[in-house]
Amino acid sequence: RELAGRGITLESLLNFQSLLVSGNVMPNFDPRLSTTNDVVRQAIIPLSRSPVPADGGRALASVWSEAMPLVPQRIVVHKWGNRFVHLVAAIVADALQIHDGYEALAMELSSPAGVMAVMMRARSMHALDETYW
């Protein structure tokens, strides 16, 4: 049951992408090169680690939702060796109902200003509360 409640909102994902591209959580993040595996190991795991070492950590989705279950509306399948920005762009394309690819979104999501522009579009389309797993 706990696993089924680990959804994340599009807003949380875009906020995280903003932290990445601004260098705030993973200083060596490069949207042209950084894979999902890189982001998990260098950003997600450190952010979800418990302040008490013996406690280990939690899923970042649980941290973002403050341990409140959030049932996802969609499930995303991805490969850890692919670029993380492509994963984010594919999710954003789904939320914004863009059906002709996500390459332009990937480019836009590669800068802080671009992430903010996407956030504003998502807000205007009432898509920030879309949930994914």
C-alpha positions in Angstrom: 0.0 0.0 0.0 2.8 2.4 0.9 4.4 1.9 -2.5 1.2 2.6 -4.3 1.0 6.0 -2.6 4.3 7.3 -3.9 3.0 9.5 -6.6 4.7 12.8 -7.4 3.0 15.9 -8.8 4.2 17.6 -12.0 4.9 20.6 -9.9 7.2 18.7 -7.6 9.1 17.3 -10.6 9.5 20.7 -12.2 10.7 22.2 -8.9 13.3 19.4 -8.7 14.3 20.0 -12.3 14.8 23.7 -11.5 17.1 22.7 -8.6 19.1 20.5 -10.9 19.6 22.9 -13.7 20.5 25.7 -11.3 23.2 23.4 -9.7 21.6 23.5 -6.3 21.4 19.8 -5.6 23.8 18.2 -8.1 26.6 20.7 -9.0 27.8 18.6 -11.9 24.4 18.1 -13.5 24.5 18.5 -17.2 21.2 18.0 -19.0 23.0 17.0 -22.2 24.8 14.1 -20.3 23.4 13.3 -16.9 21.4 10.1 -16.8 18.6 9.1 -14.6 21.1 6.8 -12.8 23.4 9.9 -12.2 20.5 11.9 -10.8 19.3 9.1 -8.5 22.8 8.5 -7.1 23.9 12.1 -6.8 20.7 14.0 -6.0 17.7 11.8 -5.2 19.3 9.5 -2.7 21.1 12.3 -0.8 17.9 14.4 -0.7 15.9 11.4 0.7 18.4 10.3 3.3 17.3 10.6 6.9 19.1 13.1 9.1 19.5 10.2 11.5 22.0 7.8 9.8 20.5 4.7 11.5 17.1 5.5 9.9 18.5 5.1 6.3 16.2 7.0 4.0 12.8 7.2 2.4 11.6 7.5 -1.2 11.9 11.1 -2.4 8.2 11.0 -3.3 7.4 10.4 0.3 9.7 13.3 1.4 8.0 15.6 -1.1 4.5 14.6 0.0 5.5 14.8 3.7 4.6 11.1 4.0 1.0 11.6 2.8 0.0 9.0 0.3 -0.4 10.4 -3.2 -1.9 7.9 -5.7 -0.5 8.4 -9.2 -2.7 9.0 -12.2 -0.1 7.6 -14.5 2.8 5.2 -14.3 6.0 6.0 -16.2 8.4 3.4 -17.5 12.0 4.6 -18.1 15.6 3.4 -18.5 18.1 4.5 -15.9 20.8 4.9 -18.6 18.8 7.5 -20.5 19.2 11.3 -20.0 17.2 12.5 -17.0 16.0 15.6 -18.9 14.3 13.3 -21.5 12.4 11.5 -18.7 11.2 14.8 -17.3 10.4 16.1 -20.8 8.3 13.0 -21.6 6.3 13.4 -18.4 5.8 17.1 -19.1 4.7 16.4 -22.7 2.1 14.0 -21.3 0.8 16.5 -18.8 0.6 19.3 -21.4 -0.9 16.9 -24.0 2.0 17.4 -26.5 1.9 14.4 -28.8 4.6 15.3 -31.4 7.7 14.5 -29.3 9.5 16.1 -26.4 12.9 17.2 -27.8 11.9 20.9 -27.7 10.7 20.5 -24.1 14.0 18.8 -23.2 15.9 21.8 -24.5 13.6 24.2 -22.7 14.0 22.2 -19.4 17.7 22.5 -19.6 17.8 26.0 -18.2 16.3 27.7 -15.1 14.4 30.2 -17.3 13.1 27.4 -19.5 11.9 25.4 -16.5 10.0 28.5 -15.2 8.4 29.0 -18.6 7.2 25.4 -18.7 6.0 25.7 -15.1 3.9 28.8 -16.1 2.4 26.9 -19.1 1.6 23.9 -16.9 -0.1 26.2 -14.4 -2.2 27.9 -17.1 -3.3 24.4 -18.3 -4.1 23.3 -14.7 -1.6 20.5 -15.1 0.7 21.0 -12.1 -1.4 18.6 -10.0 -1.1 15.7 -12.5 0.5 12.8 -10.6 3.0 10.3 -11.8 4.8 7.2 -10.5 
